[in-house]
């Protein structure tokens, strides 16, 4: 993650969101996990989830602001390696339970929430009753299924 500490990058992202009129109402703990897909040559990732009260009622505009923040925080996108290490990666996971399956720039909810403990654990920390609007399954059920399948990524809360 370069010279910036993960917590500092997250706080910078929160600050930049607020400069654009968005408000972070809840921020999870920091969670660490192996790089995805697992590659022992890459450093562990730091993950967090936040709840945002957006400045408008437009998920595409919010996604655009998230991409702007990534750019401001020196995210470099690799065309050759989708899973390349990056300074920061901001994803829009859910937007008021809306389902957007056929849009070219945005899929809601994020299509891989249920496959990633490093997303589900911080999400369930701040929204323990979250339900996937596509499957109708509770987030806890999705996490239990991951555990039963042996597909956990050894995600753990960072103790500071």
C-alpha positions in Angstrom: 0.0 0.0 0.0 2.9 2.3 -0.6 3.9 4.8 2.1 0.4 5.6 3.3 -1.0 3.5 6.1 -4.3 1.7 5.3 -6.2 3.5 8.0 -4.9 6.9 6.7 -6.1 6.0 3.2 -9.5 5.0 4.4 -9.8 8.3 6.4 -8.7 10.3 3.3 -11.4 8.5 1.3 -14.0 9.4 3.9 -12.8 13.0 3.9 -13.0 13.2 0.1 -16.5 11.7 0.2 -17.6 14.4 2.6 -16.1 17.1 0.4 -18.5 15.9 -2.3 -21.5 16.2 -0.1 -21.7 12.5 0.9 -21.7 11.5 4.5 -20.2 8.3 5.9 -22.5 7.3 8.7 -20.9 4.1 9.8 -17.4 2.7 9.2 -16.4 -0.9 10.0 -13.3 -2.0 11.7 -10.3 -2.8 9.5 -10.0 -6.4 8.4 -7.0 -8.1 6.8 -7.1 -10.9 4.3 -4.8 -12.5 1.7 -4.6 -10.9 -1.7 -7.4 -12.0 -4.0 -7.0 -14.3 -5.8 -4.6 -15.7 -3.2 -1.0 -15.0 -4.2 1.7 -15.4 -1.6 3.9 -12.9 -3.5 1.3 -10.1 -2.9 0.9 -8.3 0.4 -2.3 -8.8 2.5 -5.2 -6.5 1.8 -6.8 -4.2 4.3 -10.6 -4.2 4.0 -13.4 -2.0 5.5 -17.0 -1.3 4.7 -18.9 2.0 5.3 -22.5 3.1 5.1 -22.8 6.3 3.1 -25.7 8.8 3.0 -25.1 10.0 -0.6 -25.3 13.6 -1.7 -27.9 12.6 -4.3 -30.1 9.6 -5.2 -28.0 8.4 -8.1 -25.8 5.3 -7.7 -24.0 6.0 -10.9 -23.0 9.4 -9.6 -21.8 7.9 -6.3 -19.8 5.3 -8.3 -18.3 8.1 -10.3 -17.3 9.9 -7.1 -15.7 6.7 -5.7 -13.6 6.4 -8.9 -12.6 10.0 -8.6 -11.5 9.3 -5.0 -9.5 6.3 -6.1 -7.7 8.5 -8.7 -7.0 11.2 -6.1 -5.5 8.5 -3.8 -3.2 7.3 -6.6 -4.9 4.1 -7.7 -3.3 2.7 -10.8 -5.6 0.4 -12.9 -3.9 -2.4 -14.7 -5.4 -3.4 -18.0 -3.4 -6.7 -18.0 -4.0 -7.8 -14.4 -7.5 -7.3 -13.0 -6.3 -8.4 -9.6 -3.1 -6.3 -9.5 -2.2 -4.7 -6.1 -3.6 -1.2 -5.7 -3.4 1.6 -3.2 -7.2 1.6 -2.7 -10.2 -0.1 -4.2 -13.7 1.4 -3.5 -16.6 -0.7 -4.5 -20.3 0.1 -4.3 -21.7 -3.0 -2.7 -25.4 -2.2 -2.2 -27.6 0.8 -2.8 -30.9 0.7 -0.8 -31.4 -2.9 -1.9 -31.7 -1.9 -5.6 -31.0 -4.6 -8.2 -29.1 -3.4 -11.4 -28.2 -6.5 -13.4 -28.1 -5.1 -17.0 -26.2 -1.8 -16.7 -22.9 -1.6 -18.4 -21.1 0.3 -15.7 -22.7 -0.9 -12.5 -24.1 -4.1 -11.1 -26.0 -4.0 -7.8 -25.6 -5.5 -5.5 -22.0 -6.2 -6.1 -22.0 -9.6 -7.8 -19.3 -11.2 -5.6 -20.4 -10.2 -2.1 -21.5 -13.7 -1.3 -18.1 -15.2 -2.4 -15.9 -13.0 -0.2 -15.6 -13.2 3.6 -13.4 -10.1 3.4 -16.5 -8.2 2.2 -19.2 -10.0 4.3 -17.4 -9.8 7.6 -17.0 -6.0 7.7 -20.4 -5.6 6.0 -22.1 -7.7 8.7 -20.3 -5.8 11.4 -22.1 -2.5 10.4 -25.2 -4.1 8.9 -25.9 -7.4 10.7 -29.3 -7.7 9.2 -28.2 -7.2 5.6 -30.0 -9.4 3.1 -28.9 -10.0 -0.5 -31.7 -8.5 -2.6 -31.0 -10.9 -5.4 -31.1 -14.2 -3.6 -33.1 -13.1 -0.5 -30.5 -14.7 1.7 -29.2 -13.1 4.8 -25.6 -12.1 4.8 -24.9 -14.4 7.7 -26.3 -17.3 5.6 -24.0 -16.4 2.8 -21.0 -16.3 5.2 -22.0 -19.7 6.7 -22.1 -21.1 3.2 -18.7 -19.8 2.5 -17.4 -21.4 5.6 -19.1 -24.7 4.9 -17.5 -24.8 1.4 -14.0 -24.1 2.8 -13.8 -20.9 0.7 -12.9 -18.5 3.5 -9.9 -16.2 2.9 -8.7 -16.1 6.5 -10.1 -12.7 7.0 -9.6 -11.3 10.5 -10.3 -8.1 12.3 -7.2 -5.8 12.8 -6.7 -5.1 16.4 -5.2 -1.6 16.8 
